C-alpha cells in the first residue's frame, strides 16, 4: 500500500465512515471552519491515484467507493510502525503495553490462549 499523508488519512476516515460517497458529503462532516471543498476534491483524486478509491459517474458528478478496507490499512500501518520503531518485534509491542499496565495478566493469558489456538 502506498503511504498516505495525514490529510489523506483524515479524509479516508470519513470515507470509511460513510462508505460510497461524494467529496461534498465528506466536506459536510467537517467542523467549522471547514477546509475548502476543492481541497477535498483534490484529496479524493490523490486517493484514487494511490489505489484507495474508485469512482463511478452519478449525474454530473462522481460517487467514490473505498477500495481498501480500514482494517487492511490499519494492519499495514501497524506493521510499518512495528518495523520502524520496534525493529519488527511484536514482542516489544506487547511488552510495552504490559509495562505500562495497559494489559492485565488476564489480558496476557487471553493473548497466549489465542496464539496457542492459531
C-alpha positions as CSV (number, residue, x, y, z in Angstrom):
1,X,0.0,0.0,0.0
2,X,1.2,3.5,-0.8
3,X,1.6,5.6,2.3
4,X,-1.0,8.3,2.9
5,X,-0.4,11.8,4.2
6,X,-2.2,13.0,7.4
7,X,-4.8,14.9,5.3
8,X,-5.4,11.8,3.1
9,X,-5.9,9.6,6.2
10,X,-8.3,12.2,7.7
11,X,-10.4,12.1,4.5
12,X,-10.2,8.3,4.3
13,X,-11.6,8.1,7.9
14,X,-14.7,10.0,6.7
15,X,-15.0,7.8,3.6
16,X,-14.8,4.6,5.7
17,X,-17.4,6.0,7.9
18,X,-19.8,6.9,5.0
19,X,-19.0,4.1,2.5
20,X,-19.8,5.2,-1.0
21,X,-19.9,9.0,-1.0
22,X,-19.1,12.3,-2.8
23,X,-16.5,14.8,-1.8
24,X,-19.3,17.2,-0.8
25,X,-20.6,14.6,1.7
26,X,-17.2,14.4,3.3
27,X,-16.9,18.2,3.3
28,X,-20.2,18.4,5.3
29,X,-18.7,16.1,8.0
30,X,-16.0,18.6,8.9
31,X,-16.5,21.0,11.8
32,X,-16.3,24.8,11.1
33,X,-14.1,26.2,9.8
34,X,-14.3,23.6,7.1
35,X,-11.4,23.1,4.6
36,X,-12.0,24.1,1.0
37,X,-14.2,21.8,-1.0
38,X,-11.7,22.0,-3.8
39,X,-9.0,20.7,-1.5
40,X,-11.2,17.7,-0.5
41,X,-11.9,17.0,-4.2
42,X,-8.1,17.1,-4.9
43,X,-7.6,14.7,-2.0
44,X,-10.2,12.3,-3.4
45,X,-8.3,12.3,-6.8
46,X,-5.0,11.7,-5.0
47,X,-6.5,8.8,-3.1
48,X,-7.9,7.3,-6.3
49,X,-4.4,7.6,-8.0
50,X,-2.9,5.8,-5.0
51,X,-5.5,3.0,-5.3
52,X,-7.6,3.7,-2.2
53,X,-10.7,4.8,-4.1
54,X,-12.6,4.1,-7.3
55,X,-15.4,6.2,-8.8
56,X,-18.4,5.9,-11.0
57,X,-20.5,8.6,-12.7
58,X,-23.5,9.8,-10.9
59,X,-25.4,12.6,-12.7
60,X,-22.9,15.4,-13.3
61,X,-20.5,14.3,-10.6
62,X,-18.8,11.2,-9.3
63,X,-19.6,8.8,-6.5
64,X,-16.5,7.3,-4.8
65,X,-16.1,4.0,-3.1
66,X,-13.3,2.8,-0.9
67,X,-11.2,0.0,-2.4
68,X,-9.0,-0.5,0.7
69,X,-10.8,-1.6,3.9
70,X,-10.0,0.3,7.1
71,X,-8.9,-2.9,8.8
72,X,-6.4,-3.7,6.0
73,X,-5.0,-0.2,6.1
74,X,-4.7,-0.4,9.9
75,X,-2.9,-3.7,9.7
76,X,-0.4,-2.3,7.2
77,X,0.1,0.8,9.2
78,X,0.7,-1.1,12.4
79,X,3.1,-3.5,10.7
80,X,5.1,-0.4,9.4
81,X,5.1,1.0,12.9
82,X,6.4,-2.2,14.4
83,X,9.1,-2.5,11.7
84,X,10.2,1.1,12.0
85,X,10.1,1.7,15.8
86,X,10.3,-1.8,17.3
87,X,12.7,-3.5,14.9
88,X,9.9,-5.7,13.7
89,X,9.3,-7.2,17.2
90,X,5.7,-7.7,18.2
91,X,7.0,-9.0,21.5
92,X,8.4,-5.4,22.1
93,X,4.9,-4.0,21.5
94,X,3.2,-6.4,23.9
95,X,5.9,-5.8,26.5
96,X,5.4,-2.1,26.2
97,X,1.7,-2.4,26.9
98,X,2.3,-4.8,29.7
99,X,4.8,-2.5,31.4
100,X,2.5,0.5,31.0
101,X,-0.2,-1.6,32.7
102,X,-2.5,-1.3,29.7
103,X,-2.7,-5.1,29.6
104,X,-3.7,-7.0,32.7
105,X,-2.4,-10.5,33.5
106,X,-5.8,-11.8,32.4
107,X,-5.4,-10.0,29.1
108,X,-2.0,-11.6,28.6
109,X,-3.4,-15.0,29.3
110,X,-6.1,-14.4,26.7
111,X,-3.5,-13.4,24.2
112,X,-1.5,-16.6,24.9
113,X,-4.6,-18.7,24.5
114,X,-5.3,-17.1,21.1
115,X,-1.7,-17.7,20.0
116,X,-1.9,-21.4,21.1
117,X,-5.2,-21.8,19.1
118,X,-3.5,-20.5,16.0
